[in-house]
Amino acid sequence: MSSAYAKQEHDMQPGEAPKQGLEVGDDLLFDLESALEEDQGLQRHTVLVGDIGLVLPVDEVSELIEKVAVCQLPNTQAWFNGVTSIRGNMIPVFDLHELFSIEPPTASRRLIVVGQNETAAAFWVDDFPRLLVFAEEEITTNEPSIPSLLRKHARQYFLQDGKTWVEWDFKSFFATLGEQL
């Protein structure tokens, strides 16, 4: 649009925004972050291990690995698959299906790595992580029917659409497993 056309048709100077009858005032300002939190609730990435819904830690790095070589170690528990190398770091790999006596899925499983450096641990999950939004009223104090080892490391539970999701302390959980090797 030429500047002459803008001036003629819309009474505008070059670089000037069109006036659409909008007024800006203090009453139009609001806290966008608060509005988003109220509308969206608690957003969390989640994974399934059989019928157990796990909430991935929000304060840790999580990475999905599809094809990975796992080096088995002799004389270890069946639920400890061994170690894998991720960018040169040796990461322990756990099979929570085996640990909790859950039938693994028939489709290929995926490996999720949670944490970094010496606190990183990997475990098999049934599918891709999903982003769920939990409302405040979905937090429940009722302890679900989950393995006691997981319950000991649970921070809180969410009940959404009849499914319980466990927010857990993965560092203490995997440290406990490491002590049992």
C-alpha positions as CSV (number, residue, x, y, z in Angstrom):
1,M,0.0,0.0,0.0
2,S,1.5,3.3,-0.9
3,S,1.8,6.0,1.7
4,A,-0.4,8.3,-0.4
5,Y,-3.1,5.7,-0.4
6,A,-2.8,5.2,3.3
7,K,-3.1,8.9,4.0
8,Q,-6.0,9.3,1.5
9,E,-8.1,6.3,2.5
10,H,-7.4,5.9,6.2
11,D,-5.9,9.3,7.3
12,M,-2.7,7.5,8.3
13,Q,1.0,8.5,8.2
14,P,3.5,6.0,6.9
15,G,4.4,3.5,9.7
16,E,1.3,4.4,11.7
17,A,-1.0,1.7,12.9
18,P,-4.6,1.8,11.8
19,K,-7.1,3.2,14.3
20,Q,-10.0,0.8,14.8
21,G,-11.7,2.5,17.6
22,L,-9.7,0.6,20.2
23,E,-8.9,2.4,23.5
24,V,-6.0,1.3,25.6
25,G,-6.3,1.9,29.3
26,D,-5.4,0.5,32.7
27,D,-8.7,-1.5,32.8
28,L,-7.5,-3.5,29.8
29,L,-4.3,-4.7,31.5
30,F,-4.3,-8.0,33.4
31,D,-1.9,-10.6,34.6
32,L,-1.7,-13.0,31.6
33,E,0.3,-15.6,33.6
34,S,-2.3,-15.8,36.3
35,A,-5.1,-16.1,33.7
36,L,-3.2,-18.9,31.9
37,E,-2.6,-20.8,35.2
38,E,-6.2,-20.6,36.2
39,D,-7.4,-21.9,32.8
40,Q,-4.8,-24.6,32.3
41,G,-4.2,-26.1,35.7
42,L,-1.1,-28.1,36.3
43,Q,0.5,-29.3,33.0
44,R,2.6,-32.4,33.4
45,H,4.2,-34.9,31.1
46,T,3.0,-38.5,31.9
47,V,3.9,-42.0,30.9
48,L,2.3,-45.4,31.4
49,V,4.0,-48.5,32.8
50,G,1.2,-51.1,32.3
51,D,-1.8,-49.7,34.1
52,I,0.4,-47.4,36.3
53,G,0.3,-43.7,35.3
54,L,3.5,-41.9,36.2
55,V,4.0,-38.1,36.2
56,L,7.4,-37.2,35.0
57,P,9.3,-34.7,37.3
58,V,8.7,-31.2,36.1
59,D,12.1,-30.0,37.5
60,E,14.2,-32.6,35.6
61,V,15.1,-33.3,32.0
62,S,13.3,-36.2,30.4
63,E,14.2,-37.8,27.1
64,L,12.5,-40.5,25.0
65,I,14.8,-43.0,23.4
66,E,13.3,-45.3,20.7
67,K,16.2,-47.5,19.7
68,V,18.9,-48.2,22.2
69,A,21.4,-50.9,22.9
70,V,21.4,-52.0,26.5
71,C,24.4,-53.9,27.9
72,Q,23.4,-56.5,30.4
73,L,25.4,-57.0,33.6
74,P,25.8,-60.4,35.1
75,N,24.4,-61.5,38.5
76,T,21.8,-58.6,38.7
77,Q,18.1,-58.6,39.4
78,A,15.7,-59.4,36.5
79,W,14.2,-55.9,36.7
80,F,17.6,-54.3,36.1
81,N,18.3,-54.6,32.3
82,G,21.8,-53.1,32.5
83,V,23.3,-49.9,31.2
84,T,23.1,-47.8,28.1
85,S,25.3,-45.0,26.8
86,I,23.5,-41.7,26.1
87,R,25.9,-39.1,24.8
88,G,28.8,-40.9,26.5
89,N,27.1,-41.1,29.9
90,M,26.4,-44.6,31.3
91,I,22.7,-44.7,32.3
92,P,21.2,-47.6,34.3
93,V,18.1,-49.2,32.7
94,F,15.3,-50.5,34.8
95,D,12.3,-52.6,33.7
96,L,9.4,-51.5,36.0
97,H,7.1,-54.0,34.2
98,E,9.3,-56.8,35.6
99,L,9.7,-55.1,39.0
100,F,5.9,-54.6,39.5
101,S,4.9,-58.0,37.8
102,I,3.1,-56.2,35.0
103,E,2.7,-57.7,31.5
104,P,4.7,-55.7,29.1
105,P,2.9,-54.3,26.0
106,T,2.9,-56.4,22.8
107,A,4.1,-53.4,20.8
108,S,7.6,-52.2,21.1
109,R,8.4,-50.3,24.3
110,R,10.3,-47.1,24.5
111,L,13.0,-46.0,26.9
112,I,12.6,-42.8,28.9
113,V,15.6,-41.2,30.5
114,V,14.9,-39.0,33.5
115,G,17.5,-36.7,35.1
116,Q,21.0,-35.9,34.1
117,N,24.6,-37.0,34.8
118,E,24.9,-39.2,38.0
119,T,21.2,-38.9,38.9
120,A,19.9,-40.1,35.5
121,A,18.0,-43.3,35.2
122,A,16.1,-44.9,32.4
123,F,13.0,-47.1,32.4
124,W,10.7,-48.7,29.8
125,V,7.4,-47.2,29.1
126,D,4.4,-48.4,27.0
127,D,4.0,-45.5,24.7
128,F,5.0,-41.9,24.0
129,P,4.7,-39.4,26.9
130,R,1.5,-37.4,27.0
131,L,0.9,-33.9,28.3
132,L,-1.9,-33.9,30.7
133,V,-3.5,-30.9,32.5
134,F,-4.6,-31.6,36.1
135,A,-7.1,-29.4,37.8
136,E,-6.6,-28.6,41.5
137,E,-9.7,-30.7,42.3
138,E,-8.1,-33.7,40.7
139,I,-5.5,-33.9,43.4
140,T,-6.5,-36.8,45.6
141,T,-5.4,-38.0,49.1
142,N,-6.8,-41.5,48.5
143,E,-3.9,-43.9,48.1
144,P,-4.4,-45.9,44.9
145,S,-3.7,-49.6,44.4
146,I,-0.1,-49.4,43.3
147,P,3.0,-51.3,44.4
148,S,4.2,-50.4,47.9
149,L,7.7,-49.5,46.6
150,L,6.2,-46.8,44.4
151,R,3.8,-45.6,47.1
152,K,6.8,-45.0,49.4
153,H,8.2,-42.5,46.9
154,A,4.9,-40.9,45.8
155,R,4.6,-37.1,46.3
156,Q,0.9,-36.8,45.4
157,Y,-1.8,-38.5,43.3
158,F,-4.1,-37.1,40.6
159,L,-7.4,-38.8,39.7
160,Q,-8.4,-37.9,36.1
161,D,-11.2,-39.7,34.1
162,G,-11.0,-42.7,36.5
163,K,-7.2,-43.1,36.1
164,T,-4.7,-42.5,38.9
165,W,-1.5,-40.7,38.1
166,V,1.4,-40.8,40.5
167,E,3.8,-37.8,41.0
168,W,6.9,-39.4,42.4
169,D,10.4,-38.7,43.6
170,F,12.3,-40.6,40.9
171,K,15.7,-39.9,42.5
172,S,14.9,-41.6,45.8
173,F,13.0,-44.4,44.0
174,F,15.9,-45.3,41.7
175,A,18.4,-44.9,44.6
176,T,16.4,-47.5,46.5
177,L,16.5,-49.8,43.5
178,G,20.3,-49.2,43.2
179,E,20.7,-50.4,46.8
180,Q,19.0,-53.7,46.0
181,L,21.4,-54.6,43.1
